[in-house]
Amino acid sequence: MSFDELLQLASRDERFMATVYAMNTLLIHKGIYTKDEFESLFVEWMRKHATRTKAETTSEAALAASHR
């Protein structure tokens, strides 16, 4: 199957995941960054996101409780 055919068949999420996979694979193979650097930044982002999501959830719960 061609790129264009697969592009039409894939969902938005699948297209995004395939794009990220292709870009990261290319950047690692070209030596732009290493797998270890990628993994470190991935963990950093996930920790920040988890903290932010937890804070938002806590704020939403407090707001809901204050309206009772």
GIWODA-V222543 format. One record per helix or strand of 2 or more residues. SS is the DSSP state (H for helix, E for strand). FROM is the first residue (numbers start at 1). TO is the last residue. If there is no record, write none. Layout:
ss: {SS	SS}
from: {FROM	FROM}
to: {TO	TO}
This chain:
ss: {H	H	H}
from: {3	12	35}
to: {9	29	66}
